[in-house]
Amino acid sequence: MNNFKKLEEEELRGSPLPPRVARDVNQNLGVLRFISNIIELYMPKVAELFVSLSGGNMNSEGTPPNLDADENGYIVKKHPEPPLD
């Protein structure tokens, strides 16, 4: 039997990871989850900050005030309402 067949059989038997490797992988995944949660939490606020620093403003949905979403969710320009006489 060649070496690749032996390697395949060992992989199929599922040799467990050493405890230290498993712990290190779990710690690294925990750090990555934490960083991604921080980015997900604060990225919209950073975008709003840059828009406001550049002189613009955004509504609560995160789109500029002259834009709106249609029934399909696409961003479209709002039509100004005609003045009331």
C-alpha positions as CSV (number, residue, x, y, z in Angstrom):
1,M,0.0,0.0,0.0
2,N,1.4,3.4,-0.9
3,N,1.9,6.3,1.5
4,F,-1.1,8.3,0.1
5,K,-3.5,5.4,0.8
6,K,-2.1,5.2,4.4
7,L,-2.5,8.9,4.8
8,E,-6.1,8.7,3.5
9,E,-6.9,5.9,5.9
10,E,-5.5,7.8,8.9
11,E,-7.6,10.9,7.9
12,L,-10.7,8.8,7.6
13,R,-10.1,7.3,11.1
14,G,-10.2,10.9,12.4
15,S,-7.2,11.3,14.5
16,P,-8.1,13.9,17.1
17,L,-6.3,17.2,17.3
18,P,-4.0,17.6,20.2
19,P,-5.7,19.6,23.0
20,R,-3.3,22.5,22.7
21,V,-4.0,22.9,19.0
22,A,-7.7,22.8,19.5
23,R,-7.5,25.3,22.4
24,D,-5.4,27.7,20.2
25,V,-7.8,27.4,17.3
26,N,-10.8,28.1,19.5
27,Q,-9.0,31.2,21.0
28,N,-8.2,32.5,17.6
29,L,-11.7,32.1,16.4
30,G,-13.0,33.8,19.5
31,V,-10.7,36.8,18.8
32,L,-11.9,37.0,15.2
33,R,-15.6,36.8,16.3
34,F,-15.0,39.6,18.8
35,I,-13.3,41.8,16.1
36,S,-16.1,41.1,13.6
37,N,-18.7,42.0,16.2
38,I,-17.0,45.3,16.9
39,I,-16.7,46.1,13.2
40,E,-20.4,45.2,12.6
41,L,-21.4,47.4,15.6
42,Y,-19.4,50.5,14.8
43,M,-19.0,50.6,11.0
44,P,-22.4,52.2,10.3
45,K,-21.6,54.9,12.8
46,V,-18.2,55.5,11.2
47,A,-19.9,56.0,7.8
48,E,-22.4,58.4,9.4
49,L,-19.5,60.3,11.0
50,F,-17.7,60.7,7.6
51,V,-20.9,61.8,5.9
52,S,-21.6,64.4,8.6
53,L,-18.0,65.6,8.6
54,S,-18.2,66.1,4.8
55,G,-21.3,68.3,5.3
56,G,-24.0,65.8,4.5
57,N,-26.7,64.3,6.6
58,M,-28.4,60.9,6.6
59,N,-31.9,59.8,7.8
60,S,-32.5,57.0,10.2
61,E,-32.5,54.3,7.5
62,G,-29.0,55.3,6.4
63,T,-29.9,56.8,3.1
64,P,-29.5,60.5,2.2
65,P,-32.7,62.5,2.7
66,N,-33.3,63.0,-1.0
67,L,-33.4,59.3,-1.7
68,D,-35.9,56.6,-0.8
69,A,-36.4,52.8,-1.3
70,D,-39.0,51.6,-3.7
71,E,-41.2,48.5,-3.2
72,N,-38.4,46.3,-4.5
73,G,-35.8,47.8,-2.1
74,Y,-33.9,49.7,-4.8
75,I,-32.7,53.2,-3.9
76,V,-34.5,55.8,-5.9
77,K,-34.6,59.6,-5.9
78,K,-37.6,61.2,-4.1
79,H,-39.8,63.3,-6.2
80,P,-40.4,66.7,-4.6
81,E,-44.0,67.2,-3.7
82,P,-45.7,70.1,-5.6
83,P,-46.2,73.2,-3.4
84,L,-49.7,73.6,-1.9
85,D,-51.5,76.7,-3.1
